[in-house]
């Protein structure tokens, strides 16, 4: 099974659930937008929310978010509300645009490469962004949660143009219904129907590449999620713990995929995320 077919199949798993977002007019605008990478003439942006009173000389904590959309859709607007609120609390927040599998020649592997490039860009430019290079967390929802988890598990996929001396080391992960273990029943059935090997998909499955040293993690999930079964994230958390790490799964009863984008859950999950970050010294307020 070639890489392209594997990744098209992976994207199809989450495509029906691109996430429920607020209307465009309701979303807070970023402080600025920067280009972190250009590929085949296309500029990829990273959106930045800065706190009031921000100065270049600051050494603030930061979080880098990746949007969902089945690797086929979505945009940095997905985490605009969370980014703006965390900026109000004193963090510098980022939301990443990455290539989508609807574009020619793009697979999930390229999405992973872009996610890793964006994190490296933040670290490389930390001095001008007012960011403490040792206090950068990452987060994401659904496919974006996969990409955030991939920062610490999918190091086999790198953009050869990146500076590999810049270590990708998020100090914490904040994940929302993430696709972190890609061998659940829906995936297995899809593979069997198409005569494909599951082993190929597992190449991009974070769970199957876990190792010791995983950063502290919180996962928000609904127990009625039929797109990414809650058992898959529970297994991920259990394995992180077996390897000596810390990973908490916060379950919301009766809620399905992308519930965290809806009222009132967007604020409830964010409040819990703030508490998690505060315990780690990432937030002072």
C-alpha positions as CSV (number, residue, x, y, z in Angstrom):
1,X,0.0,0.0,0.0
2,X,1.6,3.3,-1.0
3,X,1.8,6.3,1.3
4,X,-0.7,8.3,-0.6
5,X,-3.4,5.7,-0.3
6,X,-2.8,5.3,3.4
7,X,-3.1,9.0,4.1
8,X,-6.2,9.4,1.9
9,X,-7.8,6.6,3.9
10,X,-6.7,8.2,7.2
11,X,-8.2,11.5,6.2
12,X,-11.5,9.9,5.3
13,X,-11.9,8.7,8.8
14,X,-12.3,12.1,10.2
15,X,-13.6,14.1,7.3
16,X,-17.3,14.1,8.3
17,X,-16.2,15.9,11.5
18,X,-14.4,19.0,10.6
19,X,-15.5,20.7,13.8
20,X,-18.2,23.1,14.7
21,X,-16.8,26.6,14.7
22,X,-18.3,30.0,15.6
23,X,-19.3,32.3,12.7
24,X,-16.5,34.2,11.2
25,X,-17.7,37.5,12.6
26,X,-17.6,36.2,16.1
27,X,-14.0,35.1,16.1
28,X,-11.3,37.2,17.6
29,X,-8.7,38.4,15.2
30,X,-5.0,37.5,15.8
31,X,-2.5,40.3,16.7
32,X,-0.5,39.4,13.6
33,X,0.0,36.8,10.9
34,X,3.5,35.5,9.9
35,X,4.7,33.1,7.2
36,X,6.6,30.2,8.8
37,X,7.2,28.3,5.6
38,X,6.8,28.3,1.9
39,X,6.2,25.1,-0.1
40,X,5.9,25.0,-3.9
41,X,5.3,28.8,-3.9
42,X,2.5,28.5,-1.3
43,X,3.0,30.5,2.0
44,X,1.9,28.8,5.2
45,X,0.9,31.2,7.9
46,X,1.0,31.1,11.7
47,X,-1.4,33.3,13.5
48,X,-0.3,35.0,16.7
49,X,-2.3,36.3,19.6
50,X,-0.2,38.5,22.0
51,X,-1.2,39.7,25.5
52,X,-1.9,43.3,26.3
53,X,1.4,44.9,27.4
54,X,3.4,42.4,25.3
55,X,7.0,43.4,24.7
56,X,9.7,41.8,22.6
57,X,11.9,41.4,25.6
58,X,9.3,39.3,27.4
59,X,9.9,35.6,28.1
60,X,6.3,34.5,28.2
61,X,4.9,30.9,28.0
62,X,3.3,30.0,24.7
63,X,1.0,27.4,23.1
64,X,0.9,26.3,19.5
65,X,-2.5,25.0,18.3
66,X,-3.3,22.8,15.2
67,X,-6.8,22.8,13.8
68,X,-8.9,19.8,13.0
69,X,-10.7,18.9,9.8
70,X,-9.7,15.4,8.9
71,X,-6.4,16.7,7.5
72,X,-8.5,17.8,4.5
73,X,-10.1,21.0,5.8
74,X,-10.1,23.6,8.5
75,X,-8.1,26.7,9.2
76,X,-6.3,28.6,12.1
77,X,-9.7,30.2,13.0
78,X,-10.5,26.9,14.8
79,X,-8.6,27.9,17.9
80,X,-9.1,31.7,17.7
81,X,-11.3,31.8,20.8
82,X,-9.0,29.7,22.9
83,X,-5.9,31.6,21.7
84,X,-7.5,35.0,22.5
85,X,-8.5,33.9,26.0
86,X,-5.0,32.4,26.8
87,X,-3.4,35.7,25.5
88,X,-5.7,37.5,28.0
89,X,-4.1,35.3,30.7
90,X,-0.6,36.3,29.6
91,X,0.5,33.6,27.2
92,X,1.5,34.1,23.5
93,X,-0.8,31.8,21.5
94,X,-0.3,30.5,18.0
95,X,-2.6,28.8,15.5
96,X,-1.0,27.0,12.5
97,X,-2.0,26.7,8.9
98,X,-0.8,23.5,7.3
99,X,-1.1,21.9,3.9
100,X,-4.3,19.9,3.4
101,X,-4.7,16.5,1.7
102,X,-7.2,18.0,-0.7
103,X,-4.2,19.7,-2.3
104,X,-2.2,17.9,-5.0
105,X,0.5,15.6,-3.7
106,X,-0.3,16.3,0.0
107,X,-0.8,13.4,2.4
108,X,-1.0,13.2,6.2
109,X,2.8,12.9,6.2
110,X,3.1,16.4,4.8
111,X,0.6,17.7,7.4
112,X,2.9,16.1,10.1
113,X,6.0,17.8,8.5
114,X,4.3,21.2,8.5
115,X,3.2,20.8,12.1
116,X,6.8,20.1,13.1
117,X,8.1,23.0,11.0
118,X,5.7,25.4,12.6
119,X,6.8,24.4,16.1
120,X,10.5,24.8,15.1
121,X,9.7,28.3,13.7
122,X,8.2,29.4,17.0
123,X,11.3,28.2,18.9
124,X,13.7,29.8,16.4
125,X,11.9,33.1,16.6
126,X,11.2,33.0,20.3
127,X,13.5,36.0,21.0
128,X,11.5,38.3,18.8
129,X,8.1,36.8,19.8
130,X,8.6,37.5,23.5
131,X,8.5,33.7,24.2
132,X,10.4,31.6,26.7
133,X,11.9,28.8,24.5
134,X,11.6,26.4,27.4
135,X,7.9,27.0,28.0
136,X,6.1,26.2,24.8
137,X,3.1,23.9,24.9
138,X,1.2,22.4,22.0
139,X,-2.5,21.5,21.4
140,X,-5.0,20.6,18.8
141,X,-8.4,19.1,18.0
142,X,-9.2,15.8,16.2
143,X,-6.7,15.7,13.3
144,X,-4.9,18.7,14.9
145,X,-4.7,16.7,18.1
146,X,-3.0,14.0,16.0
147,X,-0.5,16.6,14.7
148,X,0.2,18.0,18.2
149,X,0.8,14.4,19.5
150,X,2.9,13.8,16.4
151,X,5.4,16.4,17.7
152,X,6.6,14.0,20.3
153,X,5.9,10.7,18.5
154,X,6.3,11.0,14.7
155,X,9.9,12.3,14.4
156,X,10.4,10.0,11.4
157,X,8.7,12.5,9.2
158,X,10.7,15.7,8.8
159,X,10.9,18.5,6.3
160,X,14.5,18.2,5.0
161,X,14.7,22.0,4.8
162,X,14.1,22.4,8.5
163,X,17.0,23.1,10.9
164,X,17.2,19.7,12.7
165,X,19.4,21.2,15.4
166,X,16.2,22.9,16.7
167,X,14.7,20.2,19.1
168,X,10.9,19.7,19.1
169,X,10.1,19.5,22.8
170,X,6.7,20.8,23.8
171,X,6.5,21.0,27.6
172,X,2.8,20.0,27.6
173,X,0.0,18.9,25.3
174,X,-3.6,20.0,25.4
175,X,-5.6,17.7,23.1
176,X,-9.3,17.8,22.2
177,X,-10.8,14.5,20.9
178,X,-7.5,13.7,19.2
179,X,-6.9,10.9,16.7
180,X,-3.9,9.4,18.5
181,X,-4.5,5.7,18.0
182,X,-5.5,4.8,14.5
183,X,-6.3,1.1,14.8
184,X,-9.8,1.4,16.2
185,X,-12.7,-0.7,14.8
186,X,-13.8,1.9,12.2
187,X,-10.3,2.1,10.9
188,X,-9.8,-1.7,10.8
189,X,-13.1,-2.2,9.0
190,X,-12.3,0.5,6.4
191,X,-8.9,-1.2,5.8
192,X,-10.4,-4.6,5.4
193,X,-13.1,-3.5,3.0
194,X,-10.5,-1.9,0.7
195,X,-8.0,-4.8,1.0
196,X,-5.4,-2.7,2.7
197,X,-2.9,-3.4,5.4
198,X,-3.4,-1.7,8.8
199,X,0.3,-1.7,9.4
200,X,0.8,1.1,6.8
201,X,-1.6,3.4,8.6
202,X,0.1,2.7,11.9
203,X,3.2,4.5,10.5
204,X,1.4,7.8,11.3
205,X,-0.4,6.6,14.5
206,X,1.1,8.4,17.5
207,X,0.2,5.6,20.0
208,X,2.3,3.2,18.1
209,X,5.4,5.4,18.4
210,X,5.1,6.4,22.1
211,X,8.3,6.3,24.1
212,X,9.4,7.5,27.5
213,X,9.7,11.3,28.1
214,X,6.2,12.2,26.9
215,X,5.2,15.7,28.2
216,X,2.4,16.1,30.7
217,X,-0.9,15.9,28.7
218,X,-4.6,16.5,29.2
219,X,-7.1,15.1,26.7
220,X,-10.8,16.3,26.5
221,X,-13.1,13.7,25.0
222,X,-16.8,12.9,24.8
223,X,-17.9,9.4,25.7
224,X,-20.4,9.5,22.8
225,X,-17.7,10.1,20.2
226,X,-18.2,7.7,17.3
227,X,-15.5,9.2,15.1
228,X,-12.6,8.8,17.5
229,X,-13.7,6.3,20.2
230,X,-12.9,7.2,23.7
231,X,-11.2,3.9,24.2
232,X,-8.5,5.0,21.8
233,X,-7.5,8.0,23.9
234,X,-7.8,6.1,27.1
235,X,-5.4,3.5,25.7
236,X,-3.0,6.3,24.7
237,X,-3.2,7.8,28.2
238,X,-2.6,4.4,29.8
239,X,0.5,3.8,27.7
240,X,1.9,7.2,28.5
241,X,1.5,6.4,32.1
242,X,3.2,3.0,31.7
243,X,6.1,4.8,30.2
244,X,6.4,7.0,33.2
245,X,4.5,10.1,31.9
246,X,1.4,11.9,33.0
247,X,-1.8,11.9,30.9
248,X,-5.3,12.7,32.1
249,X,-8.5,12.1,30.1
250,X,-11.3,14.5,31.0
251,X,-14.6,12.9,29.9
252,X,-17.7,14.8,29.1
253,X,-20.8,12.6,29.3
254,X,-23.1,12.3,26.3
255,X,-21.0,14.4,24.0
256,X,-19.7,13.4,20.5
257,X,-16.8,14.5,18.3
258,X,-15.9,18.2,18.2
259,X,-18.1,19.0,21.2
260,X,-15.4,21.3,22.6
261,X,-16.2,23.8,19.8
262,X,-19.8,24.3,21.0
263,X,-21.2,26.4,23.8
264,X,-20.8,25.9,26.7
265,X,-18.1,23.3,26.3
266,X,-15.7,25.6,24.6
267,X,-15.3,27.5,27.8
268,X,-15.6,24.6,30.2
269,X,-12.8,22.7,28.5
270,X,-10.7,25.9,28.2
271,X,-11.1,26.5,32.0
272,X,-9.9,23.0,32.7
273,X,-7.0,23.5,30.2
274,X,-6.1,26.7,32.0
275,X,-6.0,24.9,35.3
276,X,-3.7,22.3,33.8
277,X,-1.4,24.9,32.4
278,X,-1.5,26.8,35.7
279,X,-0.3,23.7,37.6
280,X,2.6,23.5,35.2
281,X,3.6,27.1,35.8
282,X,2.6,28.1,32.3
283,X,-0.1,30.5,33.6
284,X,0.1,32.9,36.5
285,X,-3.5,34.2,36.4
